[in-house]
């Protein structure tokens, strides 16, 4: 067989495998190339009041930066000027309007897994995703009796959000919009704010 014909066949096999890669493979390949993310978000928290038999829904918006592994900076919109910062070990939520601060071990929150790129890649490779409405692909992870649902956009393979349960047993849905990848970041953003 002609050597150039052989290389041409190999090239077309490689090209067709890339074109026909499954949505899961596209998501994994895209995520491997992602070192950091900047994005706008909408967070919806459903608080269940069992004693009253009702559900309170709280919505917040803002923007975030994720630097893998385990670094996070989120600035919430609104009068409270709330920030949420992870330095990889601890998570601080601070309301700059009244200087109330809360500190948590990152390991005690679902963000410990969501901010760990290697852990997520390992899970994405093991789990078969579900296609859900609006062209989102969902990966459901069960870790230490906690359920973490991670959503990716089927069209561009980007992270689209997640659904978890917070430490107060509230359901939290975090929706990501206007995502940018691999930006030059100010590392000072990930320094924990002073506690009061």
N, C-alpha and C positions, 0 to 999 in steps of 0.2 A: 504494500500500500504506500502510496505517495506520502512522504513525511508531512508536507503542508496540508494535505487533505486530512490526515490524522489529527493534526492540531486544530483544524477548523471544526471537525466533529467534536473534539473535546471542548472547544470554546462554546459551541452551541448547546452541548449538554449542560455545561456550567451555567450559561445564560438562562436556559429554560428552567433549571432548578431554582435560580434566583427569582425568576418571574412567577413561578408557580409555588413559591414557598408558602406554607400555611400561615394563617394569621398569627398563630402562636410563635412560629419561627421568626416572623417579621418583628413581633414585639420583643422577643428575646434579643435579636440582633440589634435592634434600635436601642434597647436598654443597656446592652453591653457598651455601646459607644457614648453613653450619657454619664458625664462626671458631675454635672450640677444642673439644676433647673431653677428658673425664675418664672413666676406665674401669678395671676390673679386668682382669688378663690371666693367661693361662697360656702359657708359652713352652716349646716342645719342641725340643731340639737333637739332631739325629742325627749323631754323629761316626762316620765310617767308618774302621776300622783295617785298611787293606789288608794289612799285613804279617801280621796275625793272622786275617784273613778274617771279622771280626765287626763289629757295629755297636753302639756305646754310645749309649743314649738318656738324656738329661738333661732333667728337667722342673723348671721354676721358675714361681712365681706372684708376683703383686704388684699394684701399681696404677700408672697412668701418667696424665700430662697431656700433650696435644699442643696447642700454640698455633701456628696457621699464620701465617707460613711458617717452617718448619724449627726450631721450638723444641720440646724434649722434656724431660720429667722423669719418670723411672721409679724407684720404690722397690720393691725386691724383698723378699719375705717371707724369713724364716729368720735364722739366727744371723749370717750374714756381713754383714747390713744393707747389701747392695750397692745402689748408685745408678747410674743412667745419665742423663747430662745432655747436651743439645745446646743451644748458644747460637746456632745458625744457621751457624756456621763449623766448630766443633770438636765432637767427641763424646768425653766422658770417662766411663769406667766405673771406679768406685771401690768397693773392698771396705772398708767402714768398720771392720770387725772387726780387720783386720791392716794397714790403711792402704795396701794395694797399689792403685796407680792406673795406668790405661792411657789414653792420649790418641790420638785418630785425627782425621785430617781428615774432616769430614762427607762431602766429595765422594768419599772412597774407600769409602763404605759405601752399601748400598741405601737406608738411611734418608734420604739426600740427596734421593731421588726420592719416597719415601713421605711425607715431611714437606713437600713442595712442592705446595700445593693447586693452583696454576695449572697446573703440569706434569701433575698427575693429571687435572684436568678436561679438559685438552687430549687426553690419552690416552684417557680414558673416552669422549669424543665420537668418536674415530677407530675404536676397537676394538669388535667385536661380542662380547658376553659369552657365556659358557657357563653353563647351568643345571646345577648339580651336586646331589648328594644332600643331603638335609636342608634344602632350600629356600635354598641359598646360590647367589649369582651370582658367577662368577669372571671377572675381566678379567686377561688374560695380557699382560704388557709385556716386550718384549725391548729392553734398553738396554746398549750396549757389551758384547755377548756375555753379559750377565747376564739371567737370567729372574726377573721379579718377578710373583707371582700375588697379586692383591688380591681379597678376598672381601667381599661385601655380603650382608646379610640381605634376602631377597626380600620378607618380610612388612612390614618397617618401613623398608627402604632404607638402614639404618645400616651403617657400616663394621663388619665382623665379624672382620677379621684379614688376615694376609698370610703368604706363604711365600717365602723368599728363600734365598740362599746367602751365608754370612758370609765374612769375609776369610780364614778358615782352611779354606774349602771345605766347611763343615758346612751341612747343610740345617736351616733354622730356620723353625718354624711358630709364629706369634704369633696366639693366639686372644683375641678381645676380648669381654668380658661387662659387663653393668651400665653401659652407656654413658650419659653425660650430655653434652649439648651446650650451648655458649655460656654457660659458667659465669663468674662473676667470679673471676679468678685472681690469685695472688700472683706477680708478675713476678720476684721474687727467686729463685724456684725454678729459673730458667733460667740463673743465674750458675754458671759452672763451679766445681766444688769444687777446693780447693787440691790440687796434685799433690805426691807425696812422692818 
